[in-house]
Amino acid sequence: MALSLSLARLSLPRSAPLAAAPAPAAGAKNHPASSSLAFPVKSFFGAPLAATAVSIASPLARKPATSGSTSLEVVAAGKKGYKMKTHKASAKRFRVTGRGKIVRRCAGKQHLLGKKNTKRRKRLSKMVQVNKSDYDNVTGALPYLKVNRKAD
């Protein structure tokens, strides 16, 4: 807060003291920028802002209350549901085929390969389908995965 106030003071000319903003016209609505600031309304970089004589109607403005209604209406404008997060370690281990199957790598192909014969190493190199009983675990960790549960 102190930083923003000092930056606002820096944008003023040295000779001009801090003065109250001029009073608005009789028919104009009070604008918060014109009534609460003790220095001329300028942007962060010192350029004057656009004229604020016209009040812009907010889409969230309150409607006049009717005399017969006593219920309160709460409108959440622009609020969306919770965005689920992808488990990034799982995202690196599983992928989906074109038909919607979840596949993974086989275990046992990282180290100690000298004692494993060529046929076994070749078999471990292939991608295998995740068991259907584990689909709920994988889709829980990866909520945006496009899975076809009916794929063979």
N, CA, C and O atoms as a DFTB+ gen file, in Angstrom:
608 C
 N C O
     1  1       0.821      -1.182       0.000
     2  2       0.000       0.000       0.000
     3  2       0.865       1.246       0.000
     4  3       0.603       2.196      -0.738
     5  1       1.899       1.237       0.833
     6  2       2.773       2.400       0.890
     7  2       3.492       2.601      -0.430
     8  3       3.738       3.734      -0.844
     9  1       3.827       1.514      -1.084
    10  2       4.511       1.601      -2.365
    11  2       3.614       2.239      -3.412
    12  3       4.072       3.093      -4.171
    13  1       2.349       1.845      -3.470
    14  2       1.455       2.403      -4.475
    15  2       1.174       3.873      -4.205
    16  3       1.022       4.657      -5.142
    17  1       1.103       4.257      -2.925
    18  2       0.865       5.648      -2.604
    19  2       2.059       6.515      -3.007
    20  3       1.885       7.614      -3.533
    21  1       3.268       6.017      -2.760
    22  2       4.444       6.796      -3.125
    23  2       4.597       6.886      -4.634
    24  3       5.065       7.908      -5.137
    25  1       4.219       5.852      -5.371
    26  2       4.279       5.917      -6.829
    27  2       3.271       6.923      -7.358
    28  3       3.535       7.614      -8.342
    29  1       2.111       7.009      -6.706
    30  2       1.111       7.972      -7.144
    31  2       1.611       9.389      -6.905
    32  3       1.342      10.283      -7.708
    33  1       2.335       9.606      -5.811
    34  2       2.858      10.934      -5.534
    35  2       3.966      11.296      -6.514
    36  3       4.130      12.468      -6.855
    37  1       4.725      10.309      -6.969
    38  2       5.799      10.576      -7.920
    39  2       5.265      11.056      -9.257
    40  3       5.945      11.790      -9.974
    41  1       4.037      10.639      -9.596
    42  2       3.495      11.019     -10.897
    43  2       2.970      12.448     -10.908
    44  3       2.641      12.974     -11.971
    45  1       2.886      13.095      -9.723
    46  2       2.418      14.477      -9.674
    47  2       3.551      15.438     -10.026
    48  3       4.718      15.112      -9.811
    49  1       3.232      16.608     -10.557
    50  2       4.263      17.619     -10.756
    51  2       4.773      18.103      -9.402
    52  3       4.024      18.113      -8.425
    53  1       6.024      18.499      -9.337
    54  2       6.654      18.903      -8.070
    55  2       6.005      20.158      -7.489
    56  3       5.905      20.286      -6.268
    57  1       5.566      21.077      -8.336
    58  2       5.045      22.346      -7.839
    59  2       3.607      22.232      -7.357
    60  3       3.160      23.058      -6.561
    61  1       2.867      21.217      -7.828
    62  2       1.451      21.119      -7.476
    63  2       1.300      20.385      -6.152
    64  3       1.692      19.223      -6.043
    65  1       0.735      21.051      -5.139
    66  2       0.498      20.364      -3.867
    67  2      -0.686      19.418      -3.996
    68  3      -1.475      19.527      -4.934
    69  1      -0.810      18.494      -3.055
    70  2      -1.940      17.575      -3.068
    71  2      -3.205      18.366      -2.760
    72  3      -3.303      19.016      -1.719
    73  1      -4.148      18.307      -3.650
    74  2      -5.378      19.075      -3.465
    75  2      -6.569      18.154      -3.605
    76  3      -6.485      17.103      -4.240
    77  1      -7.658      18.546      -3.020
    78  2      -8.884      17.745      -3.112
    79  2      -9.421      17.841      -4.528
    80  3      -9.250      18.856      -5.203
    81  1     -10.071      16.774      -4.971
    82  2     -10.644      16.751      -6.309
    83  2     -11.822      17.696      -6.372
    84  3     -12.485      17.905      -5.356
    85  1     -12.111      18.277      -7.531
    86  2     -13.239      19.198      -7.642
    87  2     -14.548      18.469      -7.394
    88  3     -14.667      17.275      -7.669
    89  1     -15.517      19.185      -6.881
    90  2     -16.823      18.591      -6.568
    91  2     -17.533      18.248      -7.868
    92  3     -17.437      19.003      -8.835
    93  1     -18.251      17.111      -7.916
    94  2     -18.959      16.734      -9.147
    95  2     -20.157      17.634      -9.384
    96  3     -20.630      18.320      -8.478
    97  1     -20.635      17.617     -10.614
    98  2     -21.794      18.427     -10.971
    99  2     -23.004      17.949     -10.187
   100  3     -22.997      16.851      -9.630
   101  1     -24.050      18.780     -10.142
   102  2     -25.219      18.479      -9.308
   103  2     -25.925      17.212      -9.776
   104  3     -26.393      16.433      -8.946
   105  1     -26.013      16.990     -11.082
   106  2     -26.752      15.831     -11.593
   107  2     -25.898      14.585     -11.735
   108  3     -26.440      13.508     -11.984
   109  1     -24.570      14.687     -11.586
   110  2     -23.692      13.533     -11.816
   111  2     -23.651      12.641     -10.576
   112  3     -23.792      13.111      -9.447
   113  1     -23.458      11.371     -10.811
   114  2     -23.342      10.422      -9.701
   115  2     -21.939      10.499      -9.133
   116  3     -20.989      10.823      -9.844
   117  1     -21.813      10.200      -7.850
   118  2     -20.497      10.209      -7.220
   119  2     -19.682       9.041      -7.726
   120  3     -20.108       7.890      -7.631
   121  1     -18.553       9.323      -8.245
   122  2     -17.652       8.275      -8.720
   123  2     -16.599       8.067      -7.649
   124  3     -16.060       9.051      -7.142
   125  1     -16.271       6.805      -7.272
   126  2     -15.329       6.592      -6.184
   127  2     -13.948       7.180      -6.459
   128  3     -13.253       7.579      -5.524
   129  1     -13.541       7.239      -7.726
   130  2     -12.213       7.761      -8.027
   131  2     -12.146       9.262      -7.797
   132  3     -11.103       9.785      -7.405
   133  1     -13.258       9.964      -8.040
   134  2     -13.220      11.406      -7.927
   135  2     -13.435      11.880      -6.496
   136  3     -12.980      12.970      -6.149
   137  1     -14.100      11.115      -5.664
   138  2     -14.416      11.601      -4.336
   139  2     -13.438      11.135      -3.270
   140  3     -13.300      11.809      -2.250
   141  1     -12.754      10.016      -3.458
   142  2     -11.937       9.481      -2.381
   143  2     -10.452       9.797      -2.521
   144  3      -9.705       9.621      -1.559
   145  1     -10.002      10.256      -3.679
   146  2      -8.589      10.517      -3.874
   147  2      -8.255      11.969      -3.546
   148  3      -9.030      12.876      -3.849
   149  1      -7.096      12.182      -2.925
   150  2      -6.678      13.526      -2.570
   151  2      -5.725      14.104      -3.610
   152  3      -5.184      15.189      -3.398
   153  1      -5.506      13.420      -4.717
   154  2      -4.629      13.908      -5.761
   155  2      -5.328      13.721      -7.094
   156  3      -6.277      12.942      -7.184
   157  1      -4.885      14.410      -8.124
   158  2      -5.554      14.295      -9.427
   159  2      -5.535      12.858      -9.927
   160  3      -4.578      12.116      -9.710
   161  1      -6.609      12.488     -10.598
   162  2      -6.747      11.121     -11.077
   163  2      -5.834      10.915     -12.268
   164  3      -6.040      11.495     -13.334
   165  1      -4.815      10.078     -12.074
   166  2      -3.887       9.756     -13.148
   167  2      -3.642       8.267     -13.125
   168  3      -3.872       7.607     -12.111
   169  1      -3.180       7.744     -14.225
   170  2      -2.863       6.327     -14.268
   171  2      -1.532       6.083     -13.574
   172  3      -0.908       7.013     -13.063
   173  1      -1.113       4.859     -13.561
   174  2       0.132       4.467     -12.904
   175  2       1.331       5.184     -13.523
   176  3       2.289       5.505     -12.820
   177  1       1.286       5.435     -14.828
   178  2       2.423       6.025     -15.515
   179  2       2.323       7.541     -15.625
   180  3       3.161       8.154     -16.285
   181  1       1.335       8.163     -15.006
   182  2       1.254       9.606     -14.981
   183  2       0.366      10.211     -16.040
   184  3       0.122      11.417     -16.003
   185  1      -0.134       9.426     -16.991
   186  2      -1.010       9.977     -18.009
   187  2      -2.410      10.142     -17.433
   188  3      -2.854       9.293     -16.661
   189  1      -3.117      11.214     -17.789
   190  2      -4.460      11.387     -17.241
   191  2      -5.395      10.302     -17.761
   192  3      -5.299       9.867     -18.908
   193  1      -6.291       9.883     -16.894
   194  2      -7.261       8.865     -17.272
   195  2      -8.380       9.498     -18.086
   196  3      -8.510      10.721     -18.137
   197  1      -9.188       8.650     -18.723
   198  2     -10.308       9.134     -19.517
   199  2     -11.329       9.797     -18.597
   200  3     -11.388       9.508     -17.402
   201  1     -12.126      10.684     -19.170
   202  2     -13.146      11.378     -18.378
   203  2     -14.123      10.366     -17.805
   204  3     -14.547       9.434     -18.489
   205  1     -14.474      10.561     -16.542
   206  2     -15.351       9.606     -15.872
   207  2     -16.704      10.219     -15.575
   208  3     -17.343       9.858     -14.587
   209  1     -17.160      11.160     -16.432
   210  2     -18.434      11.806     -16.190
   211  2     -19.596      10.836     -16.397
   212  3     -20.609      10.922     -15.703
   213  1     -19.451       9.915     -17.348
   214  2     -20.521       8.965     -17.625
   215  2     -20.321       7.749     -16.738
   216  3     -19.243       7.155     -16.728
   217  1     -21.323       7.387     -16.016
   218  2     -21.255       6.212     -15.142
   219  2     -21.554       4.972     -15.960
   220  3     -22.575       4.913     -16.645
   221  1     -20.688       3.993     -15.897
   222  2     -20.883       2.751     -16.633
   223  2     -21.721       1.824     -15.776
   224  3     -21.383       1.565     -14.621
   225  1     -22.811       1.324     -16.332
   226  2     -23.698       0.434     -15.582
   227  2     -23.049      -0.930     -15.454
   228  3     -22.630      -1.518     -16.451
   229  1     -22.966      -1.426     -14.259
   230  2     -22.353      -2.726     -14.004
   231  2     -23.359      -3.824     -14.285
   232  3     -24.539      -3.667     -13.971
   233  1     -22.922      -4.944     -14.873
   234  2     -23.863      -6.050     -15.086
   235  2     -24.280      -6.701     -13.772
   236  3     -25.268      -7.435     -13.724
   237  1     -23.532      -6.434     -12.713
   238  2     -23.865      -7.015     -11.421
   239  2     -24.618      -6.034     -10.529
   240  3     -24.764      -6.266      -9.329
   241  1     -25.097      -4.935     -11.118
   242  2     -25.786      -3.925     -10.327
   243  2     -27.053      -4.513      -9.722
   244  3     -27.708      -5.367     -10.320
   245  1     -27.378      -4.045      -8.543
   246  2     -28.578      -4.547      -7.859
   247  2     -29.831      -4.051      -8.556
   248  3     -29.903      -2.916      -9.029
   249  1     -30.806      -4.931      -8.604
   250  2     -32.095      -4.542      -9.140
   251  2     -32.904      -3.942      -8.004
   252  3     -32.709      -4.321      -6.849
   253  1     -33.799      -3.022      -8.298
   254  2     -34.611      -2.465      -7.224
   255  2     -35.488      -3.550      -6.610
   256  3     -36.111      -4.340      -7.318
   257  1     -35.522      -3.572      -5.304
   258  2     -36.288      -4.592      -4.597
   259  2     -37.776      -4.306      -4.735
   260  3     -38.216      -3.162      -4.621
   261  1     -38.546      -5.364      -4.982
   262  2     -39.993      -5.211      -5.041
   263  2     -40.534      -5.283      -3.634
   264  3     -39.916      -5.888      -2.757
   265  1     -41.654      -4.686      -3.414
   266  2     -42.195      -4.597      -2.063
   267  2     -42.688      -5.944      -1.548
   268  3     -42.713      -6.162      -0.337
   269  1     -43.085      -6.862      -2.448
   270  2     -43.660      -8.129      -2.005
   271  2     -42.633      -9.224      -1.767
   272  3     -42.956     -10.216      -1.114
   273  1     -41.413      -9.088      -2.266
   274  2     -40.446     -10.182      -2.143
   275  2     -39.568      -9.969      -0.911
   276  3     -39.051      -8.876      -0.680
   277  1     -39.415     -11.014      -0.142
   278  2     -38.538     -10.952       1.020
   279  2     -37.369     -11.912       0.888
   280  3     -36.505     -11.956       1.763
   281  1     -37.329     -12.689      -0.203
   282  2     -36.238     -13.650      -0.374
   283  2     -35.019     -12.951      -0.967
   284  3     -35.145     -12.005      -1.745
   285  1     -33.857     -13.427      -0.592
   286  2     -32.611     -12.876      -1.109
   287  2     -32.147     -13.728      -2.270
   288  3     -32.198     -14.956      -2.202
   289  1     -31.699     -13.094      -3.325
   290  2     -31.175     -13.812      -4.475
   291  2     -29.670     -13.608      -4.528
   292  3     -29.192     -12.474      -4.540
   293  1     -28.929     -14.701      -4.560
   294  2     -27.485     -14.629      -4.665
   295  2     -27.112     -15.144      -6.036
   296  3     -27.404     -16.288      -6.383
   297  1     -26.470     -14.301      -6.808
   298  2     -26.077     -14.679      -8.160
   299  2     -24.562     -14.729      -8.203
   300  3     -23.890     -13.735      -7.927
   301  1     -24.031     -15.884      -8.549
   302  2     -22.583     -16.028      -8.690
   303  2     -22.250     -15.804     -10.154
   304  3     -22.365     -16.721     -10.968
   305  1     -21.846     -14.610     -10.488
   306  2     -21.565     -14.274     -11.874
   307  2     -20.194     -14.796     -12.260
   308  3     -19.198     -14.481     -11.609
   309  1     -20.142     -15.594     -13.318
   310  2     -18.869     -16.068     -13.832
   311  2     -18.221     -17.154     -12.993
   312  3     -17.072     -17.514     -13.251
   313  1     -18.903     -17.681     -12.014
   314  2     -18.302     -18.726     -11.192
   315  2     -18.495     -20.064     -11.855
   316  3     -19.583     -20.390     -12.330
   317  1     -17.428     -20.836     -11.884
   318  2     -17.497     -22.167     -12.462
   319  2     -17.241     -23.174     -11.367
   320  3     -16.865     -22.811     -10.252
   321  1     -17.443     -24.434     -11.682
   322  2     -17.199     -25.478     -10.704
   323  2     -15.714     -25.654     -10.447
   324  3     -14.877     -25.028     -11.097
   325  1     -15.409     -26.496      -9.510
   326  2     -14.022     -26.746      -9.135
   327  2     -13.292     -27.421     -10.282
   328  3     -13.815     -28.353     -10.892
   329  1     -12.097     -26.960     -10.575
   330  2     -11.294     -27.554     -11.640
   331  2     -10.432     -28.647     -11.034
   332  3      -9.573     -28.387     -10.192
   333  1     -10.673     -29.877     -11.476
   334  2      -9.925     -31.007     -10.922
   335  2      -8.496     -30.982     -11.430
   336  3      -8.231     -30.557     -12.554
   337  1      -7.585     -31.438     -10.599
   338  2      -6.174     -31.413     -10.958
   339  2      -5.723     -32.790     -11.426
   340  3      -6.135     -33.813     -10.879
   341  1      -4.879     -32.797     -12.435
   342  2      -4.300     -34.028     -12.950
   343  2      -3.113     -34.416     -12.087
   344  3      -2.289     -33.570     -11.739
   345  1      -3.024     -35.698     -11.741
   346  2      -1.862     -36.209     -11.014
   347  2      -0.749     -36.370     -12.038
   348  3      -0.793     -37.273     -12.872
   349  1       0.256     -35.485     -11.974
   350  2       1.244     -35.400     -13.041
   351  2       2.130     -36.630     -13.129
   352  3       2.588     -36.974     -14.219
   353  1       2.389     -37.310     -12.003
   354  2       3.193     -38.533     -12.070
   355  2       2.438     -39.619     -12.817
   356  3       3.036     -40.388     -13.570
   357  1       1.132     -39.687     -12.613
   358  2       0.327     -40.674     -13.341
   359  2       0.219     -40.324     -14.814
   360  3       0.167     -41.214     -15.664
   361  1       0.185     -39.042     -15.120
   362  2       0.075     -38.621     -16.513
   363  2       1.292     -39.043     -17.321
   364  3       1.195     -39.246     -18.532
   365  1       2.452     -39.179     -16.654
   366  2       3.659     -39.602     -17.347
   367  2       3.729     -41.113     -17.514
   368  3       4.516     -41.604     -18.324
   369  1       2.929     -41.856     -16.771
   370  2       2.998     -43.312     -16.801
   371  2       1.929     -43.973     -17.654
   372  3       2.110     -45.112     -18.084
   373  1       0.827     -43.296     -17.908
   374  2      -0.280     -43.881     -18.652
   375  2      -0.596     -43.031     -19.862
   376  3      -0.393     -41.817     -19.865
   377  1      -1.104     -43.700     -20.903
   378  2      -1.613     -42.970     -22.057
   379  2      -2.794     -43.731     -22.627
   380  3      -3.025     -44.885     -22.265
   381  1      -3.536     -43.100     -23.508
   382  2      -4.738     -43.696     -24.081
   383  2      -4.489     -43.974     -25.551
   384  3      -3.934     -43.139     -26.265
   385  1      -4.902     -45.157     -26.002
   386  2      -4.761     -45.509     -27.406
   387  2      -5.868     -44.835     -28.212
   388  3      -6.729     -44.158     -27.651
   389  1      -5.839     -45.022     -29.511
   390  2      -6.862     -44.445     -30.375
   391  2      -8.241     -45.004     -30.109
   392  3      -9.237     -44.313     -30.322
   393  1      -8.321     -46.235     -29.648
   394  2      -9.625     -46.838     -29.348
   395  2     -10.087     -46.571     -27.925
   396  3     -11.168     -47.013     -27.536
   397  1      -9.289     -45.856     -27.143
   398  2      -9.712     -45.484     -25.804
   399  2      -9.246     -46.408     -24.699
   400  3      -9.765     -46.337     -23.585
   401  1      -8.274     -47.280     -24.975
   402  2      -7.736     -48.157     -23.938
   403  2      -6.606     -47.434     -23.209
   404  3      -5.885     -46.634     -23.805
   405  1      -6.459     -47.718     -21.925
   406  2      -5.356     -47.157     -21.147
   407  2      -4.218     -48.163     -21.184
   408  3      -4.416     -49.339     -20.879
   409  1      -3.025     -47.707     -21.557
   410  2      -1.871     -48.597     -21.632
   411  2      -0.756     -48.068     -20.734
   412  3      -0.720     -46.888     -20.386
   413  1       0.152     -48.973     -20.366
   414  2       1.262     -48.648     -19.473
   415  2       2.482     -49.433     -19.919
   416  3       2.381     -50.314     -20.773
   417  1       3.643     -49.115     -19.340
   418  2       4.867     -49.875     -19.592
   419  2       4.951     -51.025     -18.613
   420  3       4.340     -50.988     -17.545
   421  1       5.699     -52.035     -18.974
   422  2       5.915     -53.177     -18.077
   423  2       7.019     -52.841     -17.080
   424  3       7.940     -52.082     -17.382
   425  1       6.910     -53.412     -15.906
   426  2       7.946     -53.250     -14.895
   427  2       9.106     -54.186     -15.203
   428  3       8.920     -55.202     -15.874
   429  1      10.290     -53.859     -14.726
   430  2      11.428     -54.750     -14.861
   431  2      12.318     -54.477     -16.054
   432  3      13.110     -55.344     -16.423
   433  1      12.226     -53.324     -16.669
   434  2      13.021     -53.028     -17.862
   435  2      13.982     -51.865     -17.625
   436  3      14.525     -51.321     -18.587
   437  1      14.206     -51.471     -16.370
   438  2      15.049     -50.323     -16.079
   439  2      16.509     -50.695     -15.817
   440  3      17.417     -50.054     -16.347
   441  1      16.734     -51.714     -15.013
   442  2      18.119     -52.048     -14.650
   443  2      18.223     -53.559     -14.435
   444  3      17.222     -54.274     -14.481
   445  1      19.437     -54.027     -14.201
   446  2      19.736     -55.465     -14.051
   447  2      19.288     -56.250     -15.278
   448  3      18.684     -57.317     -15.174
   449  1      19.607     -55.684     -16.453
   450  2      19.153     -56.313     -17.691
   451  2      20.111     -57.400     -18.176
   452  3      19.765     -58.179     -19.065
   453  1      21.313     -57.458     -17.598
   454  2      22.279     -58.455     -18.054
   455  2      21.857     -59.877     -17.764
   456  3      22.193     -60.796     -18.512
   457  1      21.125     -60.062     -16.686
   458  2      20.692     -61.411     -16.323
   459  2      19.395     -61.829     -17.010
   460  3      18.981     -62.982     -16.899
   461  1      18.745     -60.892     -17.726
   462  2      17.481     -61.216     -18.403
   463  2      17.790     -61.540     -19.858
   464  3      18.571     -60.846     -20.510
   465  1      17.167     -62.604     -20.356
   466  2      17.456     -62.987     -21.735
   467  2      16.729     -62.064     -22.717
   468  3      15.857     -61.288     -22.328
   469  1      17.102     -62.161     -23.986
   470  2      16.617     -61.251     -25.017
   471  2      15.111     -61.355     -25.198
   472  3      14.433     -60.347     -25.395
   473  1      14.594     -62.567     -25.133
   474  2      13.157     -62.765     -25.310
   475  2      12.371     -62.054     -24.208
   476  3      11.328     -61.453     -24.466
   477  1      12.878     -62.129     -22.990
   478  2      12.217     -61.491     -21.858
   479  2      12.310     -59.967     -21.960
   480  3      11.336     -59.269     -21.678
   481  1      13.458     -59.451     -22.356
   482  2      13.620     -58.008     -22.507
   483  2      12.714     -57.470     -23.613
   484  3      12.150     -56.383     -23.486
   485  1      12.577     -58.227     -24.687
   486  2      11.710     -57.829     -25.797
   487  2      10.246     -57.780     -25.352
   488  3       9.503     -56.873     -25.728
   489  1       9.844     -58.762     -24.552
   490  2       8.463     -58.810     -24.064
   491  2       8.183     -57.658     -23.098
   492  3       7.093     -57.086     -23.107
   493  1       9.170     -57.318     -22.265
   494  2       8.996     -56.237     -21.296
   495  2       9.006     -54.849     -21.951
   496  3       8.588     -53.871     -21.331
   497  1       9.474     -54.760     -23.182
   498  2       9.535     -53.471     -23.859
   499  2       8.179     -53.015     -24.373
   500  3       7.990     -51.828     -24.639
   501  1       7.236     -53.930     -24.515
   502  2       5.944     -53.602     -25.119
   503  2       5.017     -52.931     -24.113
   504  3       5.114     -53.144     -22.904
   505  1       4.125     -52.123     -24.648
   506  2       3.089     -51.506     -23.822
   507  2       1.976     -52.530     -23.615
   508  3       1.621     -53.264     -24.537
   509  1       1.428     -52.576     -22.403
   510  2       0.335     -53.500     -22.104
   511  2      -0.861     -52.707     -21.594
   512  3      -0.721     -51.606     -21.060
   513  1      -2.035     -53.294     -21.773
   514  2      -3.251     -52.622     -21.354
   515  2      -3.403     -52.717     -19.838
   516  3      -3.098     -53.744     -19.231
   517  1      -3.876     -51.632     -19.244
   518  2      -4.157     -51.624     -17.807
   519  2      -5.367     -52.510     -17.562
   520  3      -6.315     -52.509     -18.347
   521  1      -5.332     -53.263     -16.475
   522  2      -6.440     -54.137     -16.134
   523  2      -7.708     -53.312     -15.911
   524  3      -7.650     -52.200     -15.385
   525  1      -8.836     -53.858     -16.309
   526  2     -10.107     -53.134     -16.188
   527  2     -10.424     -52.795     -14.737
   528  3     -11.078     -51.786     -14.470
   529  1      -9.975     -53.612     -13.806
   530  2     -10.252     -53.344     -12.392
   531  2      -9.468     -52.123     -11.886
   532  3      -9.810     -51.560     -10.846
   533  1      -8.433     -51.716     -12.605
   534  2      -7.640     -50.547     -12.204
   535  2      -8.052     -49.269     -12.934
   536  3      -7.468     -48.212     -12.692
   537  1      -9.044     -49.345     -13.819
   538  2      -9.459     -48.162     -14.563
   539  2      -9.943     -47.052     -13.641
   540  3      -9.667     -45.878     -13.892
   541  1     -10.664     -47.408     -12.572
   542  2     -11.175     -46.377     -11.659
   543  2     -10.018     -45.656     -10.972
   544  3     -10.090     -44.447     -10.754
   545  1      -8.955     -46.377     -10.629
   546  2      -7.797     -45.747      -9.995
   547  2      -7.110     -44.781     -10.959
   548  3      -6.739     -43.672     -10.574
   549  1      -6.944     -45.204     -12.200
   550  2      -6.248     -44.366     -13.186
   551  2      -7.087     -43.150     -13.547
   552  3      -6.565     -42.037     -13.621
   553  1      -8.382     -43.348     -13.774
   554  2      -9.225     -42.211     -14.146
   555  2      -9.446     -41.263     -12.971
   556  3      -9.748     -40.089     -13.186
   557  1      -9.303     -41.740     -11.739
   558  2      -9.367     -40.843     -10.589
   559  2      -8.165     -39.923     -10.542
   560  3      -8.289     -38.756     -10.171
   561  1      -6.995     -40.439     -10.917
   562  2      -5.779     -39.626     -10.931
   563  2      -5.714     -38.744     -12.172
   564  3      -5.095     -37.681     -12.147
   565  1      -6.345     -39.179     -13.251
   566  2      -6.323     -38.439     -14.517
   567  2      -7.762     -38.143     -14.939
   568  3      -8.301     -38.849     -15.791
   569  1      -8.400     -37.112     -14.363
   570  2      -9.830     -36.899     -14.601
   571  2     -10.185     -36.483     -16.019
   572  3     -11.333     -36.663     -16.425
   573  1      -9.258     -35.939     -16.786
   574  2      -9.571     -35.468     -18.130
   575  2      -9.122     -36.445     -19.216
   576  3      -9.032     -36.075     -20.386
   577  1      -8.840     -37.691     -18.831
   578  2      -8.441     -38.713     -19.770
   579  2      -9.666     -39.196     -20.542
   580  3     -10.699     -39.489     -19.941
   581  1      -9.560     -39.281     -21.856
   582  2     -10.692     -39.721     -22.665
   583  2     -10.630     -41.235     -22.805
   584  3      -9.933     -41.760     -23.674
   585  1     -11.362     -41.930     -21.945
   586  2     -11.297     -43.389     -21.851
   587  2     -12.568     -43.983     -22.396
   588  3     -13.658     -43.475     -22.132
   589  1     -12.443     -45.061     -23.158
   590  2     -13.580     -45.835     -23.636
   591  2     -13.651     -47.095     -22.782
   592  3     -12.859     -48.017     -22.978
   593  1     -14.572     -47.146     -21.855
   594  2     -14.679     -48.285     -20.946
   595  2     -15.190     -49.538     -21.647
   596  3     -15.016     -50.644     -21.135
   597  1     -15.816     -49.383     -22.809
   598  2     -16.352     -50.543     -23.531
   599  2     -15.346     -51.125     -24.508
   600  3     -15.647     -52.113     -25.179
   601  1     -14.147     -50.532     -24.606
   602  2     -13.124     -51.056     -25.530
   603  2     -12.633     -52.396     -25.018
   604  3     -12.523     -52.607     -23.811
   605  1     -12.333     -53.318     -25.958
   606  2     -11.890     -54.660     -25.555
   607  2     -10.553     -54.591     -24.846
   608  3     -10.019     -55.620     -24.433
